[in-house]
Amino acid sequence: MKSKTILVVEDNVLLMSLIEKNLKFEGYKVLAARDGQQGFEMLFEHKPDLVWLDMNLPVMDGHEFLRRIDLDKKMRQTPVVVVTVSMTKHEVETKKFNIVGCFIKSETPISNIVSAITRYLSPKTGKI
């Protein structure tokens, strides 16, 4: 079975390193973007199976990233896991975008988010 690709859009270098380590350990191919614009370009170039999106990003923030994805019929189907410090889960979940999970950085260990992604990408469950 081909390994799934996850695009991680995160500007915190230390956090990005931890995320990559955890996802690669689970067998995922990881693409890394340090700002929203780079992530948006990589999304169209690589068409990942899922996007891990920080909402507070330089160049293009997570809100604009989601808005632009929503304008493209093919890309709007890409599942997104939002990881944030600035929005409540309710604010994110009420948006119309294809957000399959929302986590508050300070409240959720990376390993829990990775486990949720694994459950979502599993052919048997498809849920976070």
Phi, psi and chi 1 to 4 in degrees:
 res  aa     phi    psi   chi1   chi2   chi3   chi4
   1 MET       -  133.0  176.5 -160.6 -127.8      -
   2 LYS   -66.7  137.0  179.9 -176.5  167.2 -107.1
   3 SER   -72.4  144.4  109.2      -      -      -
   4 LYS   -78.1  150.1  -57.3  -90.5 -176.5  176.6
   5 THR  -108.3  132.2  -59.5      -      -      -
   6 ILE  -120.9  126.2  -62.0  175.5      -      -
   7 LEU   -92.0  119.8  169.9   60.0      -      -
   8 VAL  -105.4  118.8  178.9      -      -      -
   9 VAL  -110.6  102.5 -171.2      -      -      -
  10 GLU  -151.7  130.2  171.1   62.6   60.6      -
  11 ASP   -93.6  -11.9   61.4  -32.2      -      -
  12 ASN   -82.0  113.0 -179.7  -51.6      -      -
  13 VAL   -61.7  -44.5  176.8      -      -      -
  14 LEU   -64.0  -45.9  177.7   59.9      -      -
  15 LEU   -63.1  -41.3 -174.3   55.0      -      -
  16 MET   -58.5  -43.4  173.9   65.4   83.6      -
  17 SER   -60.7  -44.3  175.3      -      -      -
  18 LEU   -65.2  -41.4  -68.8  170.0      -      -
  19 ILE   -62.2  -50.1  -64.9  165.6      -      -
  20 GLU   -57.5  -45.9  -77.2 -175.9  -69.3      -
  21 LYS   -58.7  -47.4  180.0 -179.3  173.3 -175.9
  22 ASN   -65.9  -43.4  -82.3  -89.6      -      -
  23 LEU   -68.1  -42.1  -70.2  171.9      -      -
  24 LYS   -64.9  -37.2  -74.0  179.8  178.3  178.4
  25 PHE   -58.7  -34.1 -179.6   79.0      -      -
  26 GLU   -83.1   -0.8  -67.5  -62.7  -35.3      -
  27 GLY    96.3   10.1      -      -      -      -
  28 TYR   -87.1  149.4  -64.5  109.6      -      -
  29 LYS   -84.8  131.6  177.6 -179.5  175.6 -172.5
  30 VAL  -116.8  129.1  178.6      -      -      -
  31 LEU  -107.9  135.5  -55.5  171.4      -      -
  32 ALA  -118.3  132.7      -      -      -      -
  33 ALA  -128.6  136.7      -      -      -      -
  34 ARG   -95.3   -7.8  -57.3  -82.5 -171.3 -118.3
  35 ASP  -149.0  166.3   65.9   63.3      -      -
  36 GLY   -63.4  -38.1      -      -      -      -
  37 GLN   -65.0  -46.3 -178.4   63.9   43.0      -
  38 GLN   -61.7  -42.4 -179.1 -174.2   26.9      -
  39 GLY   -62.4  -41.6      -      -      -      -
  40 PHE   -62.3  -42.9 -172.0   74.0      -      -
  41 GLU   -65.5  -41.2  -69.0  166.7    3.6      -
  42 MET   -67.3  -32.9  -68.5  175.8   78.7      -
  43 LEU   -57.9  -46.7  173.7   71.5      -      -
  44 PHE   -73.9  -33.0  -79.9   84.2      -      -
  45 GLU   -73.4  -41.4 -179.3 -180.0  -14.5      -
  46 HIS  -107.1  -16.7  -61.1  -78.1      -      -
  47 LYS    47.5   65.7  -63.0  172.4 -177.2   55.3
  48 PRO   -67.8  164.8   28.6  -36.2      -      -
  49 ASP   -76.9  -22.7  -62.8  -68.7      -      -
  50 LEU  -160.6  150.9 -175.4  134.6      -      -
  51 VAL  -116.4  130.0  175.8      -      -      -
  52 TRP   -97.2  113.4  172.7  -54.0      -      -
  53 LEU  -121.3  119.4  179.2   65.2      -      -
  54 ASP   -78.6  142.6  179.3   15.5      -      -
  55 MET   -86.9  -26.4  -66.3  -57.0  -75.4      -
  56 ASN  -101.1   92.0  -62.9  -39.5      -      -
  57 LEU  -125.9  152.7  -64.7  163.9      -      -
  58 PRO   -76.2  165.7   24.4  -29.0      -      -
  59 VAL    68.5  -61.2 -173.9      -      -      -
  60 MET  -137.1  120.4  177.8 -164.6  -55.0      -
  61 ASP   -77.7  172.3   68.7   14.3      -      -
  62 GLY   -62.1  -33.4      -      -      -      -
  63 HIS   -62.9  -46.2  -57.0  -79.3      -      -
  64 GLU   -67.5  -38.4 -178.0   62.8   16.3      -
  65 PHE   -55.4  -50.7 -174.6   95.4      -      -
  66 LEU   -63.5  -41.4  -70.1  169.5      -      -
  67 ARG   -61.4  -43.3 -169.3 -171.4   68.8   71.8
  68 ARG   -68.8  -38.5  -70.9 -171.4 -173.6 -175.6
  69 ILE   -59.9  -41.7  -72.1  176.2      -      -
  70 ASP   -63.1  -21.6 -166.0   52.8      -      -
  71 LEU   -77.9  -14.9  -65.0  174.4      -      -
  72 ASP  -107.1  121.2 -175.1  -82.4      -      -
  73 LYS   -58.5  -39.3  -71.1  179.3 -178.2  178.9
  74 LYS   -76.9  -44.8  -71.1 -177.9 -177.4  174.6
  75 MET   -71.8  -26.1  -72.3  -62.5  115.4      -
  76 ARG   -66.0  -14.6   80.7  167.5   52.7  127.1
  77 GLN   -82.1  -11.0  -57.0  -56.0  -45.5      -
  78 THR   -68.3  122.7  -55.6      -      -      -
  79 PRO   -68.0  141.2   13.7  -17.1      -      -
  80 VAL  -126.6  132.5  177.7      -      -      -
  81 VAL  -106.3  118.9  169.7      -      -      -
  82 VAL   -92.4  130.3  170.1      -      -      -
  83 VAL  -125.1  118.9 -176.1      -      -      -
  84 THR  -145.1  165.6 -176.8      -      -      -
  85 VAL  -118.2  -13.7  -65.8      -      -      -
  86 SER  -106.7  -13.7   66.3      -      -      -
  87 MET  -118.6  149.9  -65.8  175.0   65.8      -
  88 THR   -79.6  157.5   66.9      -      -      -
  89 LYS   -57.5  -39.1  -70.5 -178.0 -178.4 -175.4
  90 HIS   -61.5  -42.7  175.2   72.8      -      -
  91 GLU   -61.5  -40.8  -71.6  173.3  -41.9      -
  92 VAL   -72.4  -45.2  173.4      -      -      -
  93 GLU   -68.1  -20.8  -70.5  168.5   -7.0      -
  94 THR   -83.8   -6.9   58.4      -      -      -
  95 LYS   -73.5  158.9  -57.1 -126.5 -178.8 -100.1
  96 LYS   -84.0   -2.2   62.9 -179.4  178.0  177.8
  97 PHE   -73.0  167.8  -50.2  112.2      -      -
  98 ASN   -82.3   59.4 -167.1   16.7      -      -
  99 ILE   -87.4  120.7  -63.6  170.8      -      -
 100 VAL  -101.1   -6.1  -63.3      -      -      -
 101 GLY  -168.9  149.8      -      -      -      -
 102 CYS  -137.6  128.8  175.6      -      -      -
 103 PHE  -132.0  140.6  -60.0   91.9      -      -
 104 ILE   -92.1  121.9  -53.0  -58.2      -      -
 105 LYS   -52.3  -45.1  -73.1 -178.4 -178.1 -178.4
 106 SER   -72.9  -14.0   61.8      -      -      -
 107 GLU  -107.4  -13.0  -61.7  173.9    5.8      -
 108 THR  -127.8  119.8  -46.6      -      -      -
 109 PRO   -62.8  147.3  -17.4   28.3      -      -
 110 ILE   -56.2  -39.3  -69.6  173.2      -      -
 111 SER   -60.3  -34.6   59.2      -      -      -
 112 ASN   -68.2  -38.5  -70.6   11.4      -      -
 113 ILE   -67.7  -42.2  -57.9  170.9      -      -
 114 VAL   -61.8  -41.4  170.2      -      -      -
 115 SER   -61.9  -40.4  -66.7      -      -      -
 116 ALA   -64.8  -40.1      -      -      -      -
 117 ILE   -64.2  -43.6  -71.6  170.3      -      -
 118 THR   -59.2  -43.1  -61.0      -      -      -
 119 ARG   -62.4  -42.8  -78.5 -168.1  -51.1  -85.1
 120 TYR   -64.6  -44.0  177.2   78.8      -      -
 121 LEU   -79.5   -5.9  -68.8  175.0      -      -
 122 SER   -70.2  133.3  166.5      -      -      -
 123 PRO   -61.9  -22.1    0.9    0.2      -      -
 124 LYS   -81.9  -34.9  -66.7  179.7 -177.8  179.0
 125 THR  -105.6  -55.9   61.8      -      -      -
 126 GLY    65.0   25.9      -      -      -      -
 127 LYS  -135.3  152.2  -65.4  179.5 -177.0  175.8
 128 ILE   -99.2      -  -76.6 -159.7      -      -
